[in-house]
Amino acid sequence: MCTVEVKVCEIRDAVQVAIEQNEFKRLQKLKKSVVVGDSTGALELTLWENQFDQITLGASYHIRLLKIRTFNDQSSLNATSDTSFIKIGDLGEVIEQIDNNLNSYKSDKGQIVFVESLDNQYKCQGCGGTNFSENENTISCNDCRSRFLKQDTIQDDSMKIKISTYANEEYNLKVSKSLLSPLLNNSTLLATTDTQSNNFEENLELIIGLNVEFAYDYHTGYINTLEIINQNQPKEENQLSA
C-alpha cells in the first residue's frame, strides 16, 4: 500500500467490468481511470463506482492506502475499499501526461551483500494483490473479487538482492535469475572455487561480496542491468567515478 499527494489531471469515462463474487455469482461494476500527477510524473489511478464523487478535476488530494500495480514495466495505482481521499492545497504546476517511455532508471555501483529467493506468489491481474482463495483450477481475489485460472495469473520469478554502495547506502531490490546467471558463470569466479553446485540458489553465495554496477527502476525496485566491475579497484576510485 502507498500514500500519494497528487493533482487530478484527467477523469475518463466510466466503463463496466464483470467481477466474479463467487463460483455462482458475477457482479457488474463501474470503474474509472483517472490521471493524477505531481512534479515528478503522472500515473493512472483506477477508481470504483463508490469513489467517483471523492475527487474533482483539477483539485489536489492526499490519498492513502492505494495499491501499486506494475505491468509491462508500467506502474499504475488502484484504489481499494480502504482508500481515503483528503483534499489539500493546490499543488500548482504538475506533470499531466503519462509518459510510457519515461526513463525511470537510476544507476550506481556497490557490493552485493546478499541474494535470496522471493516467495513466488500468484498476483491478481485485476488489482495486483496476493490475497487469494484457491480452488483446484481457479484462484479468486479476495480484494477485487476477480477470478482467474491458475495458469493465467502472474508469477514473480525474481530474487531479492541487497547492494551496499560506495556511498554507504543500501538498496533492497529485485533481480531476475537471468541477470544473476552471468555473474555465477563468470570465468574468474568459477576458477577460484571448488564448491560448485548444480542448484542455482545454492551457488548464490559465490557472488556475495562482488563489486557490481547496476541500474534499477526506482518505481518498481527491479534491476534491469547488473555487471561485475573490477574487483581490485579501490572503493574510493569507484566512488569518484560513479
C-alpha positions in Angstrom: 0.0 0.0 0.0 1.2 3.6 -0.6 0.2 7.2 0.1 0.5 10.0 -2.5 -0.1 13.7 -2.8 -1.3 14.4 -6.4 -3.4 16.7 -8.5 -6.3 15.2 -10.6 -5.3 15.9 -14.2 -7.9 13.9 -16.2 -11.0 11.9 -15.4 -12.0 9.4 -18.1 -15.4 7.9 -18.8 -16.6 5.1 -16.6 -16.5 1.6 -18.0 -18.4 -1.5 -16.9 -16.5 -4.6 -15.8 -17.7 -8.0 -14.7 -16.2 -9.4 -11.4 -16.7 -12.9 -10.1 -18.0 -12.7 -6.5 -18.0 -16.4 -6.1 -18.3 -19.6 -8.2 -22.0 -18.9 -9.0 -22.3 -15.1 -8.9 -20.9 -12.4 -11.2 -21.3 -8.7 -10.4 -21.3 -5.8 -12.9 -19.3 -2.8 -11.5 -18.3 0.6 -12.9 -14.7 1.8 -12.8 -13.0 5.0 -13.9 -9.4 5.6 -15.0 -8.0 8.9 -13.6 -4.7 10.5 -14.4 -3.0 12.0 -11.4 0.3 13.9 -11.3 2.9 15.7 -9.2 6.1 17.5 -10.0 7.9 14.2 -10.8 5.4 12.5 -13.2 1.9 11.2 -13.8 0.2 7.8 -13.3 -3.1 6.2 -14.0 -5.4 5.7 -11.0 -8.3 3.3 -11.1 -11.4 4.2 -9.0 -14.5 2.2 -8.3 -18.1 3.5 -8.5 -18.5 4.4 -4.9 -15.4 6.5 -5.1 -16.3 8.6 -8.2 -17.6 11.5 -6.1 -14.5 11.6 -3.9 -12.4 13.6 -6.4 -12.8 16.7 -8.6 -10.9 17.5 -11.8 -8.1 20.0 -11.1 -8.1 19.5 -7.3 -5.2 18.1 -5.2 -5.5 15.3 -2.7 -3.7 13.3 -0.1 -4.6 9.8 -1.0 -3.9 6.9 1.4 -4.0 3.1 1.0 -3.5 2.7 -2.7 -2.2 -0.4 -4.3 0.7 -0.2 -6.8 0.4 -2.4 -9.9 3.2 -3.0 -12.4 2.5 -4.5 -15.8 5.0 -4.5 -18.7 7.3 -2.2 -16.6 4.5 0.4 -16.4 3.2 1.4 -12.9 -0.3 2.4 -12.0 -2.4 2.9 -8.9 -5.5 1.1 -7.8 -8.0 2.3 -5.1 -9.2 -0.3 -2.6 -12.2 -0.3 -0.2 -9.9 1.3 2.4 -8.5 4.1 0.2 -9.2 7.6 1.6 -9.1 11.0 -0.1 -8.3 14.2 1.7 -8.4 17.4 -0.2 -5.3 19.6 0.2 -4.0 22.9 -1.1 -3.3 23.2 -4.8 0.0 21.6 -5.8 0.5 24.1 -8.6 2.2 23.0 -11.8 2.4 19.2 -12.2 3.1 16.8 -14.9 -0.2 15.9 -16.5 0.7 13.4 -19.2 1.7 9.8 -18.5 5.0 9.2 -20.3 5.1 5.5 -21.2 8.7 6.0 -22.4 9.8 7.7 -19.2 13.3 6.6 -18.2 12.8 5.8 -14.5 16.1 4.0 -14.1 18.9 5.1 -11.8 22.4 3.6 -11.8 25.0 3.1 -9.1 28.0 1.0 -8.0 28.4 -1.1 -5.0 28.9 -4.5 -3.4 26.5 -7.4 -3.2 25.5 -8.0 0.5 23.1 -10.9 0.0 20.8 -12.6 -2.6 17.9 -14.8 -1.6 14.7 -16.2 -3.0 11.4 -14.3 -3.2 8.3 -16.2 -2.2 6.7 -16.9 -5.5 3.0 -15.9 -5.3 0.2 -15.6 -7.7 -0.7 -12.0 -8.5 -4.2 -10.8 -9.4 -4.4 -9.4 -12.9 -7.2 -7.0 -11.8 -5.6 -5.3 -8.8 -2.1 -6.8 -8.5 -2.9 -8.2 -5.0 -1.9 -11.5 -3.5 -4.9 -12.1 -1.1 -6.5 -15.2 -2.7 -8.7 -18.1 -2.2 -7.7 -21.2 -4.2 -9.7 -24.0 -5.8 -8.4 -26.8 -7.8 -8.1 -24.9 -11.1 -9.0 -21.3 -10.2 -8.0 -18.5 -7.9 -10.3 -15.9 -6.6 -9.0 -12.5 -5.5 -10.4 -11.6 -2.1 -9.7 -7.9 -2.7 -11.4 -7.1 -6.0 -13.3 -10.5 -6.4 -11.7 -11.2 -9.8 -11.4 -14.9 -10.7 -8.7 -16.5 -12.8 -7.4 -19.8 -14.0 -4.2 -20.6 -12.2 -2.1 -20.6 -15.4 -3.4 -17.2 -16.3 -2.1 -15.5 -13.1 1.3 -13.8 -12.9 4.2 -15.3 -11.0 7.3 -13.4 -9.9 10.5 -15.4 -10.7 12.8 -12.9 -9.2 15.3 -12.8 -6.4 15.8 -10.4 -3.5 19.2 -8.6 -3.6 20.8 -6.1 -1.2 23.6 -3.9 -2.6 25.7 -1.6 -0.4 27.0 1.4 -2.5 30.3 3.1 -2.1 28.5 6.0 -0.5 27.3 3.6 2.3 23.7 3.5 1.0 21.9 0.2 1.0 19.4 -0.8 -1.7 16.9 -3.7 -1.3 15.9 -4.5 -4.8 14.7 -7.4 -7.0 16.6 -9.0 -9.8 15.8 -11.8 -12.3 17.7 -15.0 -12.4 18.7 -14.3 -16.0 20.7 -11.3 -14.8 22.3 -13.2 -12.0 23.4 -16.2 -14.2 26.3 -14.3 -16.0 27.7 -13.4 -12.6 27.7 -17.0 -11.5 29.2 -18.1 -14.8 32.0 -15.5 -14.6 35.1 -17.4 -15.5 37.2 -15.8 -12.8 34.7 -16.7 -10.2 34.5 -20.3 -11.4 38.2 -20.7 -11.5 38.7 -19.7 -7.9 36.1 -22.1 -6.2 35.7 -25.8 -5.9 32.3 -25.7 -4.3 30.1 -25.6 -7.4 26.6 -27.0 -7.3 24.0 -27.7 -10.0 21.4 -25.9 -7.9 21.1 -22.2 -8.9 20.2 -21.0 -5.4 23.0 -22.9 -3.7 25.5 -21.1 -5.8 24.3 -17.6 -4.9 26.7 -17.3 -2.0 29.5 -17.2 -4.6 28.5 -13.7 -5.7 28.3 -12.2 -2.2 30.9 -9.5 -2.0 31.2 -8.9 -5.7 31.6 -5.3 -6.8 28.9 -4.5 -9.4 27.4 -1.7 -11.4 23.7 -1.8 -11.6 20.7 0.1 -12.9 17.2 -0.1 -11.3 13.7 1.2 -11.8 13.0 3.5 -8.8 9.3 3.0 -9.2 9.3 -0.8 -9.1 12.7 -1.7 -7.5 13.6 -4.0 -10.3 17.2 -4.2 -11.6 17.5 -4.1 -15.4 21.3 -4.2 -15.7 23.8 -5.9 -13.5 27.5 -6.1 -14.4 30.7 -7.1 -12.5 33.3 -4.3 -12.3 37.0 -4.5 -11.5 37.2 -6.4 -8.2 40.6 -4.9 -7.5 39.5 -1.4 -8.0 39.6 0.6 -4.7 36.2 1.8 -3.4 37.4 5.4 -3.3 38.2 5.3 -7.0 34.9 3.7 -7.8 33.1 6.4 -5.8 34.8 9.2 -7.6 33.9 7.7 -11.0 30.3 6.8 -10.1 
